[in-house]
Amino acid sequence: MSDKVFIYGLRSGRLLGRVLLLLCLFLWTSNVCSQRYVNKAYTPDIKTIQVYLNADQLDLPVIRMGSDDHVTVAFDWMSHKYRHLAYRVRYCNADWTLSNLEEMEYMEGLNEVVIEDPYISMNTTFDYSHYEFTLPNDDVKLTLSGNYIVQVYDTDDPSSNLLVACFSQQDPKVKIVGEVDGRSIYGVNKEYQHLSFELFYQGNFNALPDELTVVVRQNGRRDNEVYGLKPTYVKPESLVFDDERNLSFEGGVQYNVADFSHRFRYSGCVERISYHNPYYHVEMRPGEMSDGKTSVFRKDVNGGYLVHQQDVWSNAEVDYSVVHFTYPLEDPWLDGALYVSGAFNDGRLDESNKMVYNYDRHQYELSVVLKNGGYNFQYLFVPAGLTSGLNSRAEGSFWETENEYQVYVYYRPLGSDHDRLVGFERILSE
C-alpha cells in the first residue's frame, strides 16, 4: 500500500468517526429533549422518592405563585456512606419534555445546590441516608408558572442523573368547575365514569382555544391521562369540555389499603408480618376479581401513601420491609401483563412493578422493598401492545367508585416558546 493510499484511508476513517460521533450526539440530544419525565430513580440505591406540597405527604406538588407554598422533595439512599449530592432545576413543557428556555428565563439564584446534612437511619434493619429539601428556597426562586423537574446528581460526576422529581407552579388565570357522572359512550351507570368541566376566564385573561393545552389525570395516573383536549363548546368567557369519548374513564374499584406502620398492629390488606433474618417481610392478602355485581366501598386516598411508623419520631427511624403481592390465577394471561400500581411507584407500568407468574403456585407474584407506612395500591392489566392499564380485567370496574380527577390547563400564546400553567383543579366523583 502506498503512503498516499494509507493517508487517505486514515483521513477517511477519522472523518467517518467524527460523523458517527456527531450522529450519536444528535441522537442522544434528541432522545433527552423528547423524554417525558416522571418521578423516577435511575439507580437502585435510591428509594421512596416523595414530592408533595408543604408538609402534607398526600398533597399534589402544585405551588401557587405569590403564596407561601413550597414543595418538599425527599428520598433515601440505601447506605450509610456519605454521598456528595446536589440538585439542579429544569423547566419543562406541558408534556414534561425539557423546554428550550435558559435558566435565567425561569429562575433566579443558584442552580447547582448541594443537599446538606442527610439524616442517617437509626435502629432499622435497612441502612439508609435520608435526604430532604424544599423549593423555592433562599438559593432558588422560580419566576415562571409551568412544569419543573429536579435532577439530583453526584457532585463528583455532575453529568450523572440519579433521580428526577416533578412538580408544577400555577399562576391561576382560569377557574375550573366540573362534575363526574355515570354517563359515557359505553352506556349509563355501568363500568365507566364521565368527566365534564368548564373553564372560566378570570380578570383580563383571554385565550384562543388553540393556545391552551388541557391535561386530565385520574388519581394522578400517567398511563391513562388525556392530553391536548379540545373544547366541545366555545362561549364568550368560557370553554366547555364534555367529550364522552375522550373523557370516559373506567371507574375501577376503591384502592386496596394496607397499613404496616407497626409490626403487630397492622391493618387493611396486610395478612401477616414476619421476620426472616435480616429483614421484615409483609405479606399482602391475595388480590382477586370483584364479584362483578356490587362496588365495595373502602376509605382510600386515591392511590396515595403516607410514610410513617408508630412509636418513632423521626423520618430516619422508619424502617423498610420486603412487601409481597400475589394474585392467584389458574393459568397466566397470555394477552398482556399484570402490574401493581400506586403513587408509591408514581403509577408507572414498567419492570419495577410488573408481576411474574409462578407456575408452581399458580399465581402472579411481586416483591418490592417499601418504607413502612400506609399505602394504596391496585392491580392493573395492560393488554399486549398497549400502555394503559385496565381495572376491569384484574379487580373489576364500577361507575360508583370514588375517584379524583386532576385538570391542568397550560397556556402558550402565539409566538411564545413555553407553557404556563394557568389553571389546576381537583374534581371528585360523588
CORCORUR-V531633 format. One record per run of one state. SS is the DSSP state (h for helix, s for strand, l for the rest). FROM is the first residue (numbers start at 1). LEN is the number of residues. If there is no record, write none. Layout:
ss & from & len
SS & FROM & LEN
SS & FROM & LEN
//
This chain:
ss & from & len
l & 1 & 2
h & 3 & 32
l & 35 & 5
s & 40 & 2
l & 42 & 4
s & 46 & 8
l & 54 & 8
s & 62 & 3
l & 65 & 6
s & 71 & 7
l & 78 & 7
s & 85 & 8
l & 93 & 5
s & 98 & 1
l & 99 & 4
h & 103 & 4
s & 107 & 3
l & 110 & 3
s & 113 & 2
l & 115 & 4
s & 119 & 2
l & 121 & 8
s & 129 & 7
l & 136 & 4
s & 140 & 3
l & 143 & 3
s & 146 & 9
l & 155 & 2
s & 157 & 1
l & 158 & 5
s & 163 & 8
l & 171 & 3
s & 174 & 8
l & 182 & 1
s & 183 & 2
l & 185 & 2
s & 187 & 2
l & 189 & 3
s & 192 & 10
l & 202 & 7
h & 209 & 3
s & 212 & 7
l & 219 & 7
s & 226 & 2
l & 228 & 5
s & 233 & 3
l & 236 & 2
s & 238 & 4
l & 242 & 6
s & 248 & 3
l & 251 & 5
s & 256 & 4
l & 260 & 7
s & 267 & 2
l & 269 & 1
s & 270 & 7
l & 277 & 2
s & 279 & 6
l & 285 & 2
s & 287 & 1
l & 288 & 17
s & 305 & 3
l & 308 & 7
h & 315 & 3
l & 318 & 2
s & 320 & 9
l & 329 & 7
s & 336 & 6
l & 342 & 1
h & 343 & 3
l & 346 & 5
h & 351 & 3
s & 354 & 1
l & 355 & 1
s & 356 & 3
l & 359 & 4
s & 363 & 9
l & 372 & 1
s & 373 & 11
l & 384 & 6
s & 390 & 1
l & 391 & 13
s & 404 & 8
l & 412 & 8
s & 420 & 9
l & 429 & 2
//
